[in-house]
Amino acid sequence: MRIGMIGLGKMGGNMVTRLLQGGHEVVGYDLFPANVQAAQDRGALPAHTLDELVAQLPAPRAVWVMVPSGKATEDTVMALAAKLEAGDTIIDGGNSNYKDTQRRAATLEGMGLHFVDVGTSGGIWGLKEGYAMMIGGPEVAVSALRPVFETLAPTPTTGWDRMGPSGSGHYVKMVHNGIEYGMMQAYAEGFELLHAKKDFGLDLGNIAELWRHGSVVRSWLLDLTADAMKGDAEFNDLSDYVADSGEGRWTVLDSLELGVPTPVITLSVQMRLRSQQEVSYAGKMLSAMRRAFGGHAVKKLDEAATTTTVQEVKPHSDPEAGLSADAAPAVKGGDEARQLGETGQQPVKGD
């Protein structure tokens, strides 16, 4: 089938390629002409405006939006909706808040349009391995898109399914990402404990590789971790700054609303927030209080460490480039915040 794709970055660009490889026709649009050209080089039909994109799609049209959540998604969906006709479908494959998705679905339903939310997991490896897709929206619209989902998924029958009504796809993906936060934190803490045990001279890369086979903690995440440790298990050139793109925070907030305890996920989100501070105000205050009541020695800050941001892995690149922080040049200019994540904060420096 022919489908439109808005947003041809790491995820959207790779999804276009997988769809083309599966025999679909794709009309691609992006704010950056270079991304449109890259998609065209792989066989996509180019569009340089929303009007051009809509004009190249047969009715009933289907347009997949793959742009950052929040204002970018809101503006894109509403601008696109104004150009479509009753019976057309808009798919939001980004990490939108499920409450925003429910609101948009109601608005578009009033315009006679279908709105399908697809929580999409797979990252830069999706082109090669396929994507996991958690889908919400009207059954008739989801059914019409079946050929697209079957192509993007790892196999036609696995890795995708309709979760329920509008918003359910993004809700399940939100919880998925919260679980991901907890798993990553558990691996990181365990390996830090192994790293601290100097008595045994442990080879952490070898341990990660061993655990990949037969262990109850084996996972694809561990596979990627083991591969990343092959180059430098000490991660000497990496900062401990960890961005967060929002879903973990939303998961915690929803757990509070529902009264469901999620201590591991909550603490993993808190650890990411702490990593985003070069110097913690709370830590400085604790130090001052300890000196005040006990007269203890304290450490003073001379100069904060200088950090740079390594460029993200580009669309259509070998996903193994993501295993090394040295695989791309450092970012220059004011692009760090976008590449670190939609809500990832810049490190907080000491006063």
Contacts in CASP RR format, 6 or more apart in sequence:
PFRMAT RR
TARGET T0000
AUTHOR 0000-0000-0000
METHOD contacts of the structure
MODEL  1
MRIGMIGLGKMGGNMVTRLLQGGHEVVGYDLFPANVQAAQDRGALPAHTL
DELVAQLPAPRAVWVMVPSGKATEDTVMALAAKLEAGDTIIDGGNSNYKD
TQRRAATLEGMGLHFVDVGTSGGIWGLKEGYAMMIGGPEVAVSALRPVFE
TLAPTPTTGWDRMGPSGSGHYVKMVHNGIEYGMMQAYAEGFELLHAKKDF
GLDLGNIAELWRHGSVVRSWLLDLTADAMKGDAEFNDLSDYVADSGEGRW
TVLDSLELGVPTPVITLSVQMRLRSQQEVSYAGKMLSAMRRAFGGHAVKK
LDEAATTTTVQEVKPHSDPEAGLSADAAPAVKGGDEARQLGETGQQPVKG
D
1 24 0 8 1.000
1 25 0 8 1.000
1 62 0 8 1.000
1 147 0 8 1.000
1 148 0 8 1.000
2 24 0 8 1.000
2 25 0 8 1.000
2 26 0 8 1.000
2 27 0 8 1.000
2 56 0 8 1.000
2 57 0 8 1.000
2 58 0 8 1.000
3 19 0 8 1.000
3 24 0 8 1.000
3 25 0 8 1.000
3 26 0 8 1.000
3 27 0 8 1.000
3 57 0 8 1.000
3 62 0 8 1.000
3 63 0 8 1.000
3 64 0 8 1.000
3 148 0 8 1.000
4 26 0 8 1.000
4 27 0 8 1.000
4 28 0 8 1.000
4 29 0 8 1.000
4 47 0 8 1.000
4 53 0 8 1.000
4 57 0 8 1.000
4 61 0 8 1.000
4 62 0 8 1.000
4 63 0 8 1.000
4 64 0 8 1.000
5 12 0 8 1.000
5 13 0 8 1.000
5 15 0 8 1.000
5 16 0 8 1.000
5 19 0 8 1.000
5 26 0 8 1.000
5 27 0 8 1.000
5 28 0 8 1.000
5 29 0 8 1.000
5 39 0 8 1.000
5 44 0 8 1.000
5 63 0 8 1.000
5 64 0 8 1.000
5 66 0 8 1.000
6 28 0 8 1.000
6 29 0 8 1.000
6 30 0 8 1.000
6 50 0 8 1.000
6 53 0 8 1.000
6 63 0 8 1.000
6 64 0 8 1.000
6 65 0 8 1.000
6 66 0 8 1.000
6 67 0 8 1.000
6 76 0 8 1.000
6 80 0 8 1.000
7 13 0 8 1.000
7 28 0 8 1.000
7 29 0 8 1.000
7 30 0 8 1.000
7 31 0 8 1.000
7 35 0 8 1.000
7 65 0 8 1.000
7 66 0 8 1.000
7 67 0 8 1.000
8 16 0 8 1.000
8 28 0 8 1.000
8 29 0 8 1.000
8 30 0 8 1.000
8 32 0 8 1.000
8 35 0 8 1.000
8 36 0 8 1.000
8 38 0 8 1.000
8 39 0 8 1.000
8 66 0 8 1.000
8 315 0 8 1.000
9 30 0 8 1.000
9 35 0 8 1.000
9 66 0 8 1.000
9 315 0 8 1.000
10 123 0 8 1.000
10 124 0 8 1.000
10 312 0 8 1.000
10 313 0 8 1.000
10 314 0 8 1.000
10 315 0 8 1.000
11 66 0 8 1.000
11 94 0 8 1.000
11 120 0 8 1.000
11 123 0 8 1.000
11 124 0 8 1.000
12 64 0 8 1.000
12 66 0 8 1.000
12 315 0 8 1.000
13 35 0 8 1.000
13 38 0 8 1.000
13 39 0 8 1.000
13 66 0 8 1.000
13 315 0 8 1.000
13 316 0 8 1.000
14 123 0 8 1.000
14 124 0 8 1.000
14 126 0 8 1.000
14 127 0 8 1.000
14 315 0 8 1.000
14 316 0 8 1.000
15 64 0 8 1.000
15 66 0 8 1.000
15 126 0 8 1.000
15 127 0 8 1.000
15 131 0 8 1.000
15 152 0 8 1.000
16 26 0 8 1.000
16 28 0 8 1.000
16 39 0 8 1.000
16 42 0 8 1.000
16 44 0 8 1.000
17 39 0 8 1.000
17 42 0 8 1.000
17 127 0 8 1.000
17 316 0 8 1.000
18 126 0 8 1.000
18 127 0 8 1.000
18 130 0 8 1.000
18 131 0 8 1.000
18 151 0 8 1.000
18 152 0 8 1.000
19 26 0 8 1.000
19 148 0 8 1.000
19 151 0 8 1.000
19 152 0 8 1.000
20 26 0 8 1.000
20 42 0 8 1.000
20 43 0 8 1.000
20 44 0 8 1.000
22 151 0 8 1.000
23 151 0 8 1.000
24 147 0 8 1.000
24 148 0 8 1.000
24 151 0 8 1.000
25 45 0 8 1.000
26 39 0 8 1.000
26 43 0 8 1.000
26 44 0 8 1.000
26 45 0 8 1.000
27 44 0 8 1.000
27 45 0 8 1.000
27 46 0 8 1.000
27 47 0 8 1.000
27 53 0 8 1.000
27 56 0 8 1.000
27 57 0 8 1.000
28 36 0 8 1.000
28 39 0 8 1.000
28 44 0 8 1.000
28 45 0 8 1.000
28 46 0 8 1.000
28 47 0 8 1.000
28 53 0 8 1.000
29 36 0 8 1.000
29 46 0 8 1.000
29 47 0 8 1.000
29 48 0 8 1.000
29 49 0 8 1.000
29 50 0 8 1.000
29 52 0 8 1.000
29 53 0 8 1.000
30 36 0 8 1.000
30 39 0 8 1.000
33 48 0 8 1.000
35 315 0 8 1.000
36 46 0 8 1.000
36 47 0 8 1.000
36 48 0 8 1.000
37 46 0 8 1.000
38 315 0 8 1.000
38 316 0 8 1.000
39 46 0 8 1.000
40 46 0 8 1.000
42 316 0 8 1.000
45 56 0 8 1.000
46 52 0 8 1.000
47 53 0 8 1.000
47 56 0 8 1.000
50 79 0 8 1.000
50 80 0 8 1.000
50 83 0 8 1.000
51 83 0 8 1.000
53 63 0 8 1.000
54 61 0 8 1.000
54 63 0 8 1.000
54 80 0 8 1.000
54 83 0 8 1.000
54 84 0 8 1.000
57 63 0 8 1.000
59 85 0 8 1.000
59 87 0 8 1.000
59 88 0 8 1.000
60 85 0 8 1.000
60 87 0 8 1.000
60 88 0 8 1.000
60 89 0 8 1.000
60 144 0 8 1.000
61 84 0 8 1.000
61 85 0 8 1.000
61 88 0 8 1.000
61 89 0 8 1.000
62 88 0 8 1.000
62 89 0 8 1.000
62 91 0 8 1.000
62 144 0 8 1.000
62 145 0 8 1.000
62 148 0 8 1.000
63 80 0 8 1.000
63 84 0 8 1.000
63 88 0 8 1.000
63 89 0 8 1.000
63 90 0 8 1.000
63 91 0 8 1.000
64 91 0 8 1.000
64 93 0 8 1.000
64 118 0 8 1.000
64 148 0 8 1.000
65 73 0 8 1.000
65 76 0 8 1.000
65 77 0 8 1.000
65 80 0 8 1.000
65 90 0 8 1.000
65 91 0 8 1.000
65 92 0 8 1.000
65 93 0 8 1.000
65 94 0 8 1.000
66 93 0 8 1.000
66 94 0 8 1.000
67 73 0 8 1.000
67 76 0 8 1.000
67 94 0 8 1.000
68 94 0 8 1.000
68 338 0 8 1.000
68 342 0 8 1.000
69 94 0 8 1.000
69 95 0 8 1.000
69 96 0 8 1.000
69 97 0 8 1.000
69 100 0 8 1.000
69 342 0 8 1.000
70 96 0 8 1.000
70 97 0 8 1.000
70 100 0 8 1.000
70 342 0 8 1.000
73 92 0 8 1.000
73 94 0 8 1.000
73 96 0 8 1.000
73 100 0 8 1.000
74 100 0 8 1.000
74 104 0 8 1.000
77 90 0 8 1.000
77 92 0 8 1.000
77 104 0 8 1.000
77 108 0 8 1.000
77 115 0 8 1.000
78 107 0 8 1.000
80 90 0 8 1.000
81 90 0 8 1.000
81 107 0 8 1.000
81 108 0 8 1.000
81 111 0 8 1.000
81 113 0 8 1.000
84 90 0 8 1.000
84 113 0 8 1.000
86 111 0 8 1.000
86 112 0 8 1.000
86 113 0 8 1.000
87 112 0 8 1.000
87 113 0 8 1.000
87 114 0 8 1.000
88 113 0 8 1.000
88 114 0 8 1.000
89 113 0 8 1.000
89 114 0 8 1.000
89 115 0 8 1.000
89 116 0 8 1.000
89 141 0 8 1.000
89 144 0 8 1.000
89 145 0 8 1.000
90 108 0 8 1.000
90 113 0 8 1.000
90 114 0 8 1.000
90 115 0 8 1.000
90 116 0 8 1.000
91 115 0 8 1.000
91 116 0 8 1.000
91 117 0 8 1.000
91 118 0 8 1.000
91 145 0 8 1.000
92 101 0 8 1.000
92 104 0 8 1.000
92 115 0 8 1.000
92 116 0 8 1.000
92 117 0 8 1.000
92 118 0 8 1.000
92 170 0 8 1.000
93 117 0 8 1.000
93 118 0 8 1.000
93 119 0 8 1.000
93 120 0 8 1.000
94 118 0 8 1.000
94 119 0 8 1.000
94 120 0 8 1.000
94 170 0 8 1.000
95 119 0 8 1.000
95 170 0 8 1.000
95 173 0 8 1.000
95 174 0 8 1.000
95 177 0 8 1.000
95 245 0 8 1.000
95 246 0 8 1.000
95 247 0 8 1.000
95 342 0 8 1.000
96 117 0 8 1.000
96 170 0 8 1.000
97 170 0 8 1.000
97 174 0 8 1.000
97 250 0 8 1.000
98 117 0 8 1.000
98 167 0 8 1.000
98 168 0 8 1.000
98 169 0 8 1.000
98 170 0 8 1.000
98 171 0 8 1.000
98 174 0 8 1.000
98 250 0 8 1.000
101 115 0 8 1.000
101 117 0 8 1.000
101 166 0 8 1.000
101 167 0 8 1.000
101 169 0 8 1.000
101 170 0 8 1.000
102 166 0 8 1.000
102 167 0 8 1.000
104 115 0 8 1.000
105 115 0 8 1.000
105 117 0 8 1.000
105 137 0 8 1.000
105 166 0 8 1.000
105 167 0 8 1.000
106 166 0 8 1.000
108 114 0 8 1.000
108 115 0 8 1.000
109 115 0 8 1.000
114 137 0 8 1.000
114 138 0 8 1.000
114 140 0 8 1.000
114 141 0 8 1.000
115 137 0 8 1.000
115 141 0 8 1.000
115 166 0 8 1.000
116 135 0 8 1.000
116 136 0 8 1.000
116 137 0 8 1.000
116 138 0 8 1.000
116 141 0 8 1.000
116 142 0 8 1.000
116 145 0 8 1.000
116 166 0 8 1.000
117 135 0 8 1.000
117 136 0 8 1.000
117 137 0 8 1.000
117 166 0 8 1.000
117 167 0 8 1.000
117 168 0 8 1.000
117 169 0 8 1.000
117 170 0 8 1.000
118 133 0 8 1.000
118 134 0 8 1.000
118 135 0 8 1.000
118 136 0 8 1.000
118 169 0 8 1.000
119 133 0 8 1.000
119 134 0 8 1.000
119 135 0 8 1.000
119 169 0 8 1.000
119 170 0 8 1.000
119 172 0 8 1.000
119 173 0 8 1.000
119 176 0 8 1.000
120 131 0 8 1.000
120 132 0 8 1.000
120 133 0 8 1.000
120 134 0 8 1.000
120 173 0 8 1.000
121 131 0 8 1.000
121 132 0 8 1.000
121 133 0 8 1.000
121 134 0 8 1.000
121 173 0 8 1.000
121 176 0 8 1.000
122 129 0 8 1.000
122 130 0 8 1.000
122 131 0 8 1.000
122 132 0 8 1.000
123 131 0 8 1.000
123 319 0 8 1.000
124 313 0 8 1.000
124 317 0 8 1.000
124 319 0 8 1.000
124 322 0 8 1.000
125 319 0 8 1.000
126 319 0 8 1.000
127 316 0 8 1.000
127 319 0 8 1.000
128 319 0 8 1.000
129 154 0 8 1.000
130 152 0 8 1.000
130 153 0 8 1.000
130 154 0 8 1.000
131 152 0 8 1.000
131 153 0 8 1.000
131 154 0 8 1.000
131 159 0 8 1.000
131 160 0 8 1.000
132 153 0 8 1.000
132 154 0 8 1.000
132 159 0 8 1.000
132 160 0 8 1.000
133 149 0 8 1.000
133 152 0 8 1.000
133 153 0 8 1.000
133 159 0 8 1.000
133 160 0 8 1.000
133 161 0 8 1.000
134 160 0 8 1.000
134 161 0 8 1.000
134 163 0 8 1.000
134 168 0 8 1.000
134 169 0 8 1.000
134 170 0 8 1.000
134 172 0 8 1.000
134 173 0 8 1.000
134 176 0 8 1.000
135 142 0 8 1.000
135 149 0 8 1.000
135 160 0 8 1.000
135 161 0 8 1.000
135 162 0 8 1.000
135 163 0 8 1.000
135 164 0 8 1.000
135 169 0 8 1.000
136 142 0 8 1.000
136 162 0 8 1.000
136 163 0 8 1.000
136 164 0 8 1.000
136 165 0 8 1.000
136 166 0 8 1.000
136 167 0 8 1.000
136 168 0 8 1.000
136 169 0 8 1.000
136 170 0 8 1.000
137 162 0 8 1.000
137 164 0 8 1.000
137 165 0 8 1.000
137 166 0 8 1.000
137 167 0 8 1.000
137 168 0 8 1.000
137 169 0 8 1.000
138 165 0 8 1.000
138 166 0 8 1.000
139 162 0 8 1.000
142 149 0 8 1.000
142 162 0 8 1.000
149 160 0 8 1.000
150 156 0 8 1.000
150 157 0 8 1.000
150 160 0 8 1.000
152 160 0 8 1.000
153 159 0 8 1.000
153 160 0 8 1.000
163 169 0 8 1.000
163 171 0 8 1.000
163 172 0 8 1.000
173 247 0 8 1.000
174 247 0 8 1.000
174 248 0 8 1.000
174 250 0 8 1.000
174 251 0 8 1.000
174 254 0 8 1.000
175 251 0 8 1.000
177 245 0 8 1.000
177 247 0 8 1.000
177 248 0 8 1.000
177 251 0 8 1.000
178 247 0 8 1.000
178 248 0 8 1.000
178 251 0 8 1.000
178 265 0 8 1.000
178 268 0 8 1.000
178 269 0 8 1.000
179 265 0 8 1.000
180 221 0 8 1.000
181 244 0 8 1.000
181 248 0 8 1.000
181 251 0 8 1.000
181 265 0 8 1.000
181 268 0 8 1.000
181 269 0 8 1.000
181 272 0 8 1.000
182 264 0 8 1.000
182 265 0 8 1.000
182 268 0 8 1.000
183 219 0 8 1.000
183 221 0 8 1.000
184 221 0 8 1.000
184 268 0 8 1.000
185 264 0 8 1.000
185 267 0 8 1.000
185 268 0 8 1.000
185 271 0 8 1.000
186 264 0 8 1.000
187 217 0 8 1.000
187 221 0 8 1.000
187 222 0 8 1.000
187 225 0 8 1.000
191 204 0 8 1.000
191 207 0 8 1.000
191 208 0 8 1.000
194 202 0 8 1.000
194 204 0 8 1.000
194 207 0 8 1.000
195 202 0 8 1.000
195 204 0 8 1.000
203 233 0 8 1.000
204 229 0 8 1.000
204 233 0 8 1.000
205 226 0 8 1.000
205 229 0 8 1.000
205 230 0 8 1.000
205 233 0 8 1.000
208 222 0 8 1.000
208 225 0 8 1.000
208 226 0 8 1.000
208 229 0 8 1.000
209 226 0 8 1.000
211 217 0 8 1.000
211 218 0 8 1.000
211 222 0 8 1.000
211 226 0 8 1.000
212 218 0 8 1.000
212 222 0 8 1.000
212 223 0 8 1.000
212 226 0 8 1.000
224 323 0 8 1.000
227 320 0 8 1.000
227 323 0 8 1.000
228 322 0 8 1.000
228 323 0 8 1.000
228 324 0 8 1.000
230 323 0 8 1.000
231 324 0 8 1.000
235 325 0 8 1.000
237 325 0 8 1.000
237 326 0 8 1.000
238 325 0 8 1.000
239 305 0 8 1.000
239 307 0 8 1.000
239 347 0 8 1.000
240 275 0 8 1.000
241 275 0 8 1.000
241 276 0 8 1.000
241 307 0 8 1.000
241 340 0 8 1.000
241 347 0 8 1.000
242 271 0 8 1.000
242 272 0 8 1.000
242 275 0 8 1.000
242 276 0 8 1.000
243 272 0 8 1.000
243 276 0 8 1.000
243 340 0 8 1.000
243 341 0 8 1.000
243 343 0 8 1.000
243 344 0 8 1.000
243 345 0 8 1.000
244 269 0 8 1.000
244 272 0 8 1.000
244 273 0 8 1.000
244 276 0 8 1.000
244 341 0 8 1.000
244 343 0 8 1.000
244 344 0 8 1.000
245 341 0 8 1.000
245 342 0 8 1.000
245 343 0 8 1.000
245 344 0 8 1.000
246 342 0 8 1.000
246 343 0 8 1.000
248 265 0 8 1.000
248 269 0 8 1.000
249 269 0 8 1.000
249 343 0 8 1.000
251 262 0 8 1.000
251 265 0 8 1.000
251 269 0 8 1.000
252 262 0 8 1.000
252 265 0 8 1.000
252 266 0 8 1.000
252 269 0 8 1.000
255 261 0 8 1.000
255 262 0 8 1.000
255 265 0 8 1.000
255 266 0 8 1.000
273 345 0 8 1.000
274 280 0 8 1.000
276 344 0 8 1.000
276 345 0 8 1.000
276 346 0 8 1.000
276 347 0 8 1.000
276 348 0 8 1.000
277 347 0 8 1.000
277 348 0 8 1.000
278 304 0 8 1.000
278 305 0 8 1.000
278 347 0 8 1.000
278 348 0 8 1.000
278 349 0 8 1.000
278 350 0 8 1.000
279 301 0 8 1.000
279 304 0 8 1.000
279 348 0 8 1.000
279 349 0 8 1.000
279 350 0 8 1.000
280 348 0 8 1.000
281 348 0 8 1.000
284 350 0 8 1.000
287 298 0 8 1.000
287 299 0 8 1.000
288 298 0 8 1.000
290 296 0 8 1.000
290 298 0 8 1.000
291 297 0 8 1.000
291 298 0 8 1.000
301 350 0 8 1.000
304 349 0 8 1.000
304 350 0 8 1.000
307 347 0 8 1.000
308 330 0 8 1.000
308 331 0 8 1.000
309 330 0 8 1.000
309 331 0 8 1.000
309 335 0 8 1.000
309 336 0 8 1.000
309 339 0 8 1.000
309 340 0 8 1.000
310 325 0 8 1.000
310 326 0 8 1.000
310 327 0 8 1.000
310 328 0 8 1.000
310 329 0 8 1.000
310 330 0 8 1.000
310 331 0 8 1.000
311 328 0 8 1.000
311 329 0 8 1.000
311 330 0 8 1.000
311 331 0 8 1.000
311 339 0 8 1.000
312 328 0 8 1.000
312 339 0 8 1.000
313 319 0 8 1.000
313 321 0 8 1.000
313 322 0 8 1.000
313 327 0 8 1.000
313 328 0 8 1.000
314 328 0 8 1.000
321 327 0 8 1.000
321 328 0 8 1.000
331 339 0 8 1.000
336 346 0 8 1.000
337 344 0 8 1.000
337 346 0 8 1.000
340 346 0 8 1.000
END
